[in-house]
Amino acid sequence: MKFLLVLILFAVATYFLVRLVQERGLPGTSGSGGGGRGNLPGRPKGPQGPSRPRPPAPRGPDDDDDFLRELDRKRRSERDDSDS
């Protein structure tokens, strides 16, 4: 019976310690980068609110239509110059 009581007390203390770390972050971390609420399910967002989605941007030159168009134009002009 004593073991069960100690186990329950340990579980409750662990639960509250985890909740405290989730709310305030880990000691020694600056700002909300190391801790804070994060994106826990069922939890409201912090004071910063939901972040705005970024517009899709090219991730590399092979995704950029303008770059590919210019590259094709340069290749055609080089090929036409070498044929003459």
Gaussian input, Z-matrix of N, CA and C with variables (Angstrom, degrees):
# hf/3-21g

backbone

0 1
 N
 C     1     B1
 C     2     B2     1     A1
 N     3     B3     2     A2     1     D1
 C     4     B4     3     A3     2     D2
 C     5     B5     4     A4     3     D3
 N     6     B6     5     A5     4     D4
 C     7     B7     6     A6     5     D5
 C     8     B8     7     A7     6     D6
 N     9     B9     8     A8     7     D7
 C    10    B10     9     A9     8     D8
 C    11    B11    10    A10     9     D9
 N    12    B12    11    A11    10    D10
 C    13    B13    12    A12    11    D11
 C    14    B14    13    A13    12    D12
 N    15    B15    14    A14    13    D13
 C    16    B16    15    A15    14    D14
 C    17    B17    16    A16    15    D15
 N    18    B18    17    A17    16    D16
 C    19    B19    18    A18    17    D17
 C    20    B20    19    A19    18    D18
 N    21    B21    20    A20    19    D19
 C    22    B22    21    A21    20    D20
 C    23    B23    22    A22    21    D21
 N    24    B24    23    A23    22    D22
 C    25    B25    24    A24    23    D23
 C    26    B26    25    A25    24    D24
 N    27    B27    26    A26    25    D25
 C    28    B28    27    A27    26    D26
 C    29    B29    28    A28    27    D27
 N    30    B30    29    A29    28    D28
 C    31    B31    30    A30    29    D29
 C    32    B32    31    A31    30    D30
 N    33    B33    32    A32    31    D31
 C    34    B34    33    A33    32    D32
 C    35    B35    34    A34    33    D33
 N    36    B36    35    A35    34    D34
 C    37    B37    36    A36    35    D35
 C    38    B38    37    A37    36    D36
 N    39    B39    38    A38    37    D37
 C    40    B40    39    A39    38    D38
 C    41    B41    40    A40    39    D39
 N    42    B42    41    A41    40    D40
 C    43    B43    42    A42    41    D41
 C    44    B44    43    A43    42    D42
 N    45    B45    44    A44    43    D43
 C    46    B46    45    A45    44    D44
 C    47    B47    46    A46    45    D45
 N    48    B48    47    A47    46    D46
 C    49    B49    48    A48    47    D47
 C    50    B50    49    A49    48    D48
 N    51    B51    50    A50    49    D49
 C    52    B52    51    A51    50    D50
 C    53    B53    52    A52    51    D51
 N    54    B54    53    A53    52    D52
 C    55    B55    54    A54    53    D53
 C    56    B56    55    A55    54    D54
 N    57    B57    56    A56    55    D55
 C    58    B58    57    A57    56    D56
 C    59    B59    58    A58    57    D57
 N    60    B60    59    A59    58    D58
 C    61    B61    60    A60    59    D59
 C    62    B62    61    A61    60    D60
 N    63    B63    62    A62    61    D61
 C    64    B64    63    A63    62    D62
 C    65    B65    64    A64    63    D63
 N    66    B66    65    A65    64    D64
 C    67    B67    66    A66    65    D65
 C    68    B68    67    A67    66    D66
 N    69    B69    68    A68    67    D67
 C    70    B70    69    A69    68    D68
 C    71    B71    70    A70    69    D69
 N    72    B72    71    A71    70    D70
 C    73    B73    72    A72    71    D71
 C    74    B74    73    A73    72    D72
 N    75    B75    74    A74    73    D73
 C    76    B76    75    A75    74    D74
 C    77    B77    76    A76    75    D75
 N    78    B78    77    A77    76    D76
 C    79    B79    78    A78    77    D77
 C    80    B80    79    A79    78    D78
 N    81    B81    80    A80    79    D79
 C    82    B82    81    A81    80    D80
 C    83    B83    82    A82    81    D81
 N    84    B84    83    A83    82    D82
 C    85    B85    84    A84    83    D83
 C    86    B86    85    A85    84    D84
 N    87    B87    86    A86    85    D85
 C    88    B88    87    A87    86    D86
 C    89    B89    88    A88    87    D87
 N    90    B90    89    A89    88    D88
 C    91    B91    90    A90    89    D89
 C    92    B92    91    A91    90    D90
 N    93    B93    92    A92    91    D91
 C    94    B94    93    A93    92    D92
 C    95    B95    94    A94    93    D93
 N    96    B96    95    A95    94    D94
 C    97    B97    96    A96    95    D95
 C    98    B98    97    A97    96    D96
 N    99    B99    98    A98    97    D97
 C   100   B100    99    A99    98    D98
 C   101   B101   100   A100    99    D99
 N   102   B102   101   A101   100   D100
 C   103   B103   102   A102   101   D101
 C   104   B104   103   A103   102   D102
 N   105   B105   104   A104   103   D103
 C   106   B106   105   A105   104   D104
 C   107   B107   106   A106   105   D105
 N   108   B108   107   A107   106   D106
 C   109   B109   108   A108   107   D107
 C   110   B110   109   A109   108   D108
 N   111   B111   110   A110   109   D109
 C   112   B112   111   A111   110   D110
 C   113   B113   112   A112   111   D111
 N   114   B114   113   A113   112   D112
 C   115   B115   114   A114   113   D113
 C   116   B116   115   A115   114   D114
 N   117   B117   116   A116   115   D115
 C   118   B118   117   A117   116   D116
 C   119   B119   118   A118   117   D117
 N   120   B120   119   A119   118   D118
 C   121   B121   120   A120   119   D119
 C   122   B122   121   A121   120   D120
 N   123   B123   122   A122   121   D121
 C   124   B124   123   A123   122   D122
 C   125   B125   124   A124   123   D123
 N   126   B126   125   A125   124   D124
 C   127   B127   126   A126   125   D125
 C   128   B128   127   A127   126   D126
 N   129   B129   128   A128   127   D127
 C   130   B130   129   A129   128   D128
 C   131   B131   130   A130   129   D129
 N   132   B132   131   A131   130   D130
 C   133   B133   132   A132   131   D131
 C   134   B134   133   A133   132   D132
 N   135   B135   134   A134   133   D133
 C   136   B136   135   A135   134   D134
 C   137   B137   136   A136   135   D135
 N   138   B138   137   A137   136   D136
 C   139   B139   138   A138   137   D137
 C   140   B140   139   A139   138   D138
 N   141   B141   140   A140   139   D139
 C   142   B142   141   A141   140   D140
 C   143   B143   142   A142   141   D141
 N   144   B144   143   A143   142   D142
 C   145   B145   144   A144   143   D143
 C   146   B146   145   A145   144   D144
 N   147   B147   146   A146   145   D145
 C   148   B148   147   A147   146   D146
 C   149   B149   148   A148   147   D147
 N   150   B150   149   A149   148   D148
 C   151   B151   150   A150   149   D149
 C   152   B152   151   A151   150   D150
 N   153   B153   152   A152   151   D151
 C   154   B154   153   A153   152   D152
 C   155   B155   154   A154   153   D153
 N   156   B156   155   A155   154   D154
 C   157   B157   156   A156   155   D155
 C   158   B158   157   A157   156   D156
 N   159   B159   158   A158   157   D157
 C   160   B160   159   A159   158   D158
 C   161   B161   160   A160   159   D159
 N   162   B162   161   A161   160   D160
 C   163   B163   162   A162   161   D161
 C   164   B164   163   A163   162   D162
 N   165   B165   164   A164   163   D163
 C   166   B166   165   A165   164   D164
 C   167   B167   166   A166   165   D165
 N   168   B168   167   A167   166   D166
 C   169   B169   168   A168   167   D167
 C   170   B170   169   A169   168   D168
 N   171   B171   170   A170   169   D169
 C   172   B172   171   A171   170   D170
 C   173   B173   172   A172   171   D171
 N   174   B174   173   A173   172   D172
 C   175   B175   174   A174   173   D173
 C   176   B176   175   A175   174   D174
 N   177   B177   176   A176   175   D175
 C   178   B178   177   A177   176   D176
 C   179   B179   178   A178   177   D177
 N   180   B180   179   A179   178   D178
 C   181   B181   180   A180   179   D179
 C   182   B182   181   A181   180   D180
 N   183   B183   182   A182   181   D181
 C   184   B184   183   A183   182   D182
 C   185   B185   184   A184   183   D183
 N   186   B186   185   A185   184   D184
 C   187   B187   186   A186   185   D185
 C   188   B188   187   A187   186   D186
 N   189   B189   188   A188   187   D187
 C   190   B190   189   A189   188   D188
 C   191   B191   190   A190   189   D189
 N   192   B192   191   A191   190   D190
 C   193   B193   192   A192   191   D191
 C   194   B194   193   A193   192   D192
 N   195   B195   194   A194   193   D193
 C   196   B196   195   A195   194   D194
 C   197   B197   196   A196   195   D195
 N   198   B198   197   A197   196   D196
 C   199   B199   198   A198   197   D197
 C   200   B200   199   A199   198   D198
 N   201   B201   200   A200   199   D199
 C   202   B202   201   A201   200   D200
 C   203   B203   202   A202   201   D201
 N   204   B204   203   A203   202   D202
 C   205   B205   204   A204   203   D203
 C   206   B206   205   A205   204   D204
 N   207   B207   206   A206   205   D205
 C   208   B208   207   A207   206   D206
 C   209   B209   208   A208   207   D207
 N   210   B210   209   A209   208   D208
 C   211   B211   210   A210   209   D209
 C   212   B212   211   A211   210   D210
 N   213   B213   212   A212   211   D211
 C   214   B214   213   A213   212   D212
 C   215   B215   214   A214   213   D213
 N   216   B216   215   A215   214   D214
 C   217   B217   216   A216   215   D215
 C   218   B218   217   A217   216   D216
 N   219   B219   218   A218   217   D217
 C   220   B220   219   A219   218   D218
 C   221   B221   220   A220   219   D219
 N   222   B222   221   A221   220   D220
 C   223   B223   222   A222   221   D221
 C   224   B224   223   A223   222   D222
 N   225   B225   224   A224   223   D223
 C   226   B226   225   A225   224   D224
 C   227   B227   226   A226   225   D225
 N   228   B228   227   A227   226   D226
 C   229   B229   228   A228   227   D227
 C   230   B230   229   A229   228   D228
 N   231   B231   230   A230   229   D229
 C   232   B232   231   A231   230   D230
 C   233   B233   232   A232   231   D231
 N   234   B234   233   A233   232   D232
 C   235   B235   234   A234   233   D233
 C   236   B236   235   A235   234   D234
 N   237   B237   236   A236   235   D235
 C   238   B238   237   A237   236   D236
 C   239   B239   238   A238   237   D237
 N   240   B240   239   A239   238   D238
 C   241   B241   240   A240   239   D239
 C   242   B242   241   A241   240   D240
 N   243   B243   242   A242   241   D241
 C   244   B244   243   A243   242   D242
 C   245   B245   244   A244   243   D243
 N   246   B246   245   A245   244   D244
 C   247   B247   246   A246   245   D245
 C   248   B248   247   A247   246   D246
 N   249   B249   248   A248   247   D247
 C   250   B250   249   A249   248   D248
 C   251   B251   250   A250   249   D249

   B1=1.4451
   B2=1.5361
   B3=1.3433
   B4=1.4573
   B5=1.5306
   B6=1.3356
   B7=1.4610
   B8=1.5276
   B9=1.3236
   B10=1.4553
   B11=1.5314
   B12=1.3146
   B13=1.4545
   B14=1.5300
   B15=1.3304
   B16=1.4675
   B17=1.5249
   B18=1.3066
   B19=1.4641
   B20=1.5282
   B21=1.3197
   B22=1.4650
   B23=1.5259
   B24=1.3157
   B25=1.4676
   B26=1.5318
   B27=1.3278
   B28=1.4617
   B29=1.5268
   B30=1.3223
   B31=1.4709
   B32=1.5254
   B33=1.3351
   B34=1.4640
   B35=1.5285
   B36=1.3274
   B37=1.4645
   B38=1.5241
   B39=1.3195
   B40=1.4646
   B41=1.5226
   B42=1.3239
   B43=1.4648
   B44=1.5273
   B45=1.3397
   B46=1.4649
   B47=1.5211
   B48=1.3057
   B49=1.4581
   B50=1.5356
   B51=1.3136
   B52=1.4736
   B53=1.5224
   B54=1.3143
   B55=1.4717
   B56=1.5313
   B57=1.3209
   B58=1.4588
   B59=1.5250
   B60=1.3238
   B61=1.4656
   B62=1.5237
   B63=1.3262
   B64=1.4644
   B65=1.5202
   B66=1.2987
   B67=1.4586
   B68=1.5257
   B69=1.3050
   B70=1.4684
   B71=1.5113
   B72=1.2898
   B73=1.4521
   B74=1.5170
   B75=1.2981
   B76=1.4557
   B77=1.5158
   B78=1.3265
   B79=1.4609
   B80=1.5275
   B81=1.3112
   B82=1.4559
   B83=1.5174
   B84=1.3273
   B85=1.4637
   B86=1.5125
   B87=1.3078
   B88=1.4553
   B89=1.5158
   B90=1.3001
   B91=1.4451
   B92=1.5135
   B93=1.3304
   B94=1.4649
   B95=1.5190
   B96=1.3196
   B97=1.4547
   B98=1.5036
   B99=1.3342
   B100=1.4499
   B101=1.5010
   B102=1.2999
   B103=1.4556
   B104=1.5016
   B105=1.2894
   B106=1.4475
   B107=1.5045
   B108=1.2959
   B109=1.4541
   B110=1.5070
   B111=1.3120
   B112=1.4586
   B113=1.5094
   B114=1.2937
   B115=1.4568
   B116=1.5130
   B117=1.3045
   B118=1.4502
   B119=1.5199
   B120=1.3086
   B121=1.4672
   B122=1.5227
   B123=1.3119
   B124=1.4464
   B125=1.5081
   B126=1.3248
   B127=1.4646
   B128=1.5161
   B129=1.3313
   B130=1.4666
   B131=1.5181
   B132=1.3155
   B133=1.4586
   B134=1.5170
   B135=1.3075
   B136=1.4513
   B137=1.5145
   B138=1.3167
   B139=1.4565
   B140=1.5209
   B141=1.3287
   B142=1.4586
   B143=1.5258
   B144=1.3276
   B145=1.4529
   B146=1.5152
   B147=1.3139
   B148=1.4682
   B149=1.5192
   B150=1.3072
   B151=1.4593
   B152=1.5208
   B153=1.3269
   B154=1.4640
   B155=1.5174
   B156=1.3236
   B157=1.4695
   B158=1.5228
   B159=1.3119
   B160=1.4618
   B161=1.5185
   B162=1.3265
   B163=1.4628
   B164=1.5284
   B165=1.3188
   B166=1.4646
   B167=1.5261
   B168=1.2990
   B169=1.4616
   B170=1.5186
   B171=1.3355
   B172=1.4631
   B173=1.5170
   B174=1.3084
   B175=1.4536
   B176=1.5129
   B177=1.2861
   B178=1.4532
   B179=1.5096
   B180=1.3157
   B181=1.4595
   B182=1.5219
   B183=1.3195
   B184=1.4607
   B185=1.5252
   B186=1.3381
   B187=1.4608
   B188=1.5235
   B189=1.3144
   B190=1.4563
   B191=1.5234
   B192=1.3355
   B193=1.4687
   B194=1.5238
   B195=1.3248
   B196=1.4694
   B197=1.5268
   B198=1.3050
   B199=1.4601
   B200=1.5238
   B201=1.3278
   B202=1.4734
   B203=1.5223
   B204=1.3304
   B205=1.4673
   B206=1.5293
   B207=1.3388
   B208=1.4631
   B209=1.5256
   B210=1.3195
   B211=1.4633
   B212=1.5318
   B213=1.3309
   B214=1.4764
   B215=1.5248
   B216=1.3303
   B217=1.4669
   B218=1.5260
   B219=1.3338
   B220=1.4641
   B221=1.5275
   B222=1.3146
   B223=1.4703
   B224=1.5219
   B225=1.3457
   B226=1.4734
   B227=1.5301
   B228=1.3415
   B229=1.4655
   B230=1.5336
   B231=1.3348
   B232=1.4557
   B233=1.5301
   B234=1.3322
   B235=1.4626
   B236=1.5321
   B237=1.3499
   B238=1.4514
   B239=1.5207
   B240=1.3454
   B241=1.4667
   B242=1.5216
   B243=1.3340
   B244=1.4771
   B245=1.5302
   B246=1.3316
   B247=1.4652
   B248=1.5254
   B249=1.2968
   B250=1.4694
   B251=1.4873
   A1=110.58
   A2=115.79
   A3=119.18
   A4=110.64
   A5=116.76
   A6=120.55
   A7=110.67
   A8=117.72
   A9=122.16
   A10=110.43
   A11=117.37
   A12=121.43
   A13=111.02
   A14=117.12
   A15=121.05
   A16=110.11
   A17=117.27
   A18=121.42
   A19=111.16
   A20=116.99
   A21=120.94
   A22=110.40
   A23=117.53
   A24=120.31
   A25=111.43
   A26=116.40
   A27=120.39
   A28=110.95
   A29=117.38
   A30=121.33
   A31=110.80
   A32=116.94
   A33=120.51
   A34=110.51
   A35=117.47
   A36=120.33
   A37=111.01
   A38=116.98
   A39=120.68
   A40=110.89
   A41=116.80
   A42=121.19
   A43=110.41
   A44=116.65
   A45=119.05
   A46=112.08
   A47=118.38
   A48=121.13
   A49=110.56
   A50=116.48
   A51=120.12
   A52=110.24
   A53=117.75
   A54=120.67
   A55=111.18
   A56=117.02
   A57=121.14
   A58=110.64
   A59=116.74
   A60=120.21
   A61=110.11
   A62=117.66
   A63=120.05
   A64=111.44
   A65=117.72
   A66=121.29
   A67=112.68
   A68=116.87
   A69=120.51
   A70=114.37
   A71=119.07
   A72=121.64
   A73=110.39
   A74=115.23
   A75=120.25
   A76=110.22
   A77=118.48
   A78=119.85
   A79=110.44
   A80=116.12
   A81=120.80
   A82=113.48
   A83=118.17
   A84=119.72
   A85=108.08
   A86=116.15
   A87=119.89
   A88=109.82
   A89=117.07
   A90=122.23
   A91=112.02
   A92=114.51
   A93=118.59
   A94=111.10
   A95=118.32
   A96=120.32
   A97=113.78
   A98=118.02
   A99=120.26
   A100=113.90
   A101=117.49
   A102=119.80
   A103=109.69
   A104=116.23
   A105=119.79
   A106=111.15
   A107=114.74
   A108=119.86
   A109=113.42
   A110=117.55
   A111=119.40
   A112=110.97
   A113=117.53
   A114=122.84
   A115=109.98
   A116=116.41
   A117=119.81
   A118=109.66
   A119=117.79
   A120=119.11
   A121=110.87
   A122=115.60
   A123=120.33
   A124=114.41
   A125=117.76
   A126=121.31
   A127=108.87
   A128=117.77
   A129=119.45
   A130=110.32
   A131=115.19
   A132=120.42
   A133=109.38
   A134=116.44
   A135=121.95
   A136=111.62
   A137=117.77
   A138=121.29
   A139=113.45
   A140=117.51
   A141=119.54
   A142=111.52
   A143=118.84
   A144=122.02
   A145=111.29
   A146=115.92
   A147=118.50
   A148=110.66
   A149=115.50
   A150=119.31
   A151=109.66
   A152=114.92
   A153=119.70
   A154=109.52
   A155=117.45
   A156=118.32
   A157=110.46
   A158=115.65
   A159=120.39
   A160=109.47
   A161=116.43
   A162=118.00
   A163=109.40
   A164=116.84
   A165=118.22
   A166=110.65
   A167=115.39
   A168=121.05
   A169=108.65
   A170=117.00
   A171=118.52
   A172=110.80
   A173=116.25
   A174=120.21
   A175=111.65
   A176=117.35
   A177=121.36
   A178=109.12
   A179=117.49
   A180=119.68
   A181=112.51
   A182=118.52
   A183=119.32
   A184=112.20
   A185=118.51
   A186=121.74
   A187=112.17
   A188=117.72
   A189=122.31
   A190=109.43
   A191=116.42
   A192=120.94
   A193=112.38
   A194=117.39
   A195=119.99
   A196=111.00
   A197=117.26
   A198=121.23
   A199=110.84
   A200=116.56
   A201=119.66
   A202=111.39
   A203=116.85
   A204=120.48
   A205=110.16
   A206=116.46
   A207=120.65
   A208=111.34
   A209=117.18
   A210=121.37
   A211=110.84
   A212=116.37
   A213=119.80
   A214=110.83
   A215=116.65
   A216=119.71
   A217=110.68
   A218=117.15
   A219=120.29
   A220=111.18
   A221=117.33
   A222=120.12
   A223=111.12
   A224=116.25
   A225=119.19
   A226=110.84
   A227=115.83
   A228=117.72
   A229=110.49
   A230=118.77
   A231=120.67
   A232=110.96
   A233=116.44
   A234=120.21
   A235=110.80
   A236=116.70
   A237=120.05
   A238=111.16
   A239=117.64
   A240=121.28
   A241=111.42
   A242=116.83
   A243=119.90
   A244=110.97
   A245=119.63
   A246=122.38
   A247=111.18
   A248=118.36
   A249=120.88
   A250=113.75
   D1=-40.52
   D2=179.47
   D3=-64.83
   D4=-37.46
   D5=179.49
   D6=-62.81
   D7=-41.30
   D8=179.31
   D9=-64.21
   D10=-41.09
   D11=178.68
   D12=-64.00
   D13=-43.60
   D14=178.06
   D15=-64.76
   D16=-39.74
   D17=179.28
   D18=-63.75
   D19=-42.86
   D20=178.52
   D21=-65.47
   D22=-43.78
   D23=178.16
   D24=-62.05
   D25=-40.60
   D26=177.51
   D27=-63.73
   D28=-41.91
   D29=179.97
   D30=-64.41
   D31=-42.97
   D32=179.98
   D33=-66.05
   D34=-42.83
   D35=178.88
   D36=-63.93
   D37=-41.01
   D38=178.14
   D39=-63.89
   D40=-42.16
   D41=179.00
   D42=-59.06
   D43=-49.73
   D44=-178.20
   D45=-67.61
   D46=-32.50
   D47=177.18
   D48=-66.67
   D49=-41.92
   D50=178.23
   D51=-65.19
   D52=-42.74
   D53=178.67
   D54=-62.75
   D55=-39.20
   D56=178.91
   D57=-63.77
   D58=-43.24
   D59=179.29
   D60=-66.11
   D61=-37.21
   D62=178.26
   D63=-65.69
   D64=-37.80
   D65=-177.87
   D66=-75.01
   D67=-44.92
   D68=-172.22
   D69=-104.51
   D70=-12.83
   D71=-177.05
   D72=87.72
   D73=170.90
   D74=-179.92
   D75=-77.65
   D76=145.65
   D77=176.99
   D78=-64.35
   D79=140.01
   D80=178.04
   D81=92.73
   D82=-3.15
   D83=176.79
   D84=-97.54
   D85=143.40
   D86=-178.47
   D87=-95.97
   D88=141.16
   D89=176.94
   D90=66.24
   D91=-156.55
   D92=-179.30
   D93=-102.18
   D94=10.64
   D95=-178.13
   D96=-70.69
   D97=-35.84
   D98=-176.36
   D99=-88.29
   D100=-23.25
   D101=-177.19
   D102=-142.60
   D103=-140.95
   D104=178.94
   D105=90.52
   D106=-167.99
   D107=-172.59
   D108=-77.82
   D109=-33.41
   D110=-179.35
   D111=63.42
   D112=-148.93
   D113=179.54
   D114=-114.62
   D115=56.54
   D116=179.20
   D117=-72.83
   D118=138.96
   D119=179.97
   D120=-65.58
   D121=138.73
   D122=178.43
   D123=79.30
   D124=5.22
   D125=-178.76
   D126=-110.20
   D127=140.33
   D128=176.81
   D129=-70.19
   D130=153.40
   D131=176.11
   D132=-68.22
   D133=158.82
   D134=179.24
   D135=-70.81
   D136=-170.60
   D137=-177.15
   D138=-65.37
   D139=-18.29
   D140=-179.15
   D141=-73.32
   D142=-16.78
   D143=179.17
   D144=75.86
   D145=-179.02
   D146=-179.89
   D147=-71.50
   D148=143.61
   D149=-179.57
   D150=-79.61
   D151=147.83
   D152=179.02
   D153=-78.34
   D154=138.78
   D155=176.91
   D156=-68.61
   D157=139.95
   D158=179.58
   D159=-79.93
   D160=145.62
   D161=175.37
   D162=-68.40
   D163=147.29
   D164=179.73
   D165=-63.20
   D166=134.13
   D167=-179.30
   D168=-127.34
   D169=153.41
   D170=176.50
   D171=-59.44
   D172=135.89
   D173=-179.98
   D174=-91.85
   D175=-17.76
   D176=179.59
   D177=-162.66
   D178=172.64
   D179=-177.94
   D180=-61.74
   D181=-28.48
   D182=-178.20
   D183=-75.73
   D184=-9.67
   D185=176.00
   D186=-97.94
   D187=-8.67
   D188=-175.41
   D189=-91.22
   D190=113.57
   D191=-177.36
   D192=-62.67
   D193=-39.99
   D194=179.84
   D195=-64.23
   D196=-40.70
   D197=178.66
   D198=-63.53
   D199=-45.28
   D200=-179.74
   D201=-65.16
   D202=-39.08
   D203=179.31
   D204=-63.10
   D205=-44.13
   D206=179.02
   D207=-65.78
   D208=-37.83
   D209=178.41
   D210=-63.99
   D211=-43.85
   D212=177.30
   D213=-62.74
   D214=-40.72
   D215=179.58
   D216=-62.56
   D217=-41.92
   D218=179.21
   D219=-65.97
   D220=-40.68
   D221=179.04
   D222=-63.49
   D223=-42.36
   D224=179.74
   D225=-64.51
   D226=-41.70
   D227=-178.64
   D228=-67.80
   D229=-37.12
   D230=177.10
   D231=-66.28
   D232=-40.43
   D233=179.71
   D234=-66.93
   D235=-39.74
   D236=178.79
   D237=-67.27
   D238=-36.33
   D239=178.88
   D240=-68.05
   D241=-36.67
   D242=-178.18
   D243=-75.21
   D244=-26.10
   D245=179.09
   D246=-74.96
   D247=-26.61
   D248=-176.14
   D249=-76.17

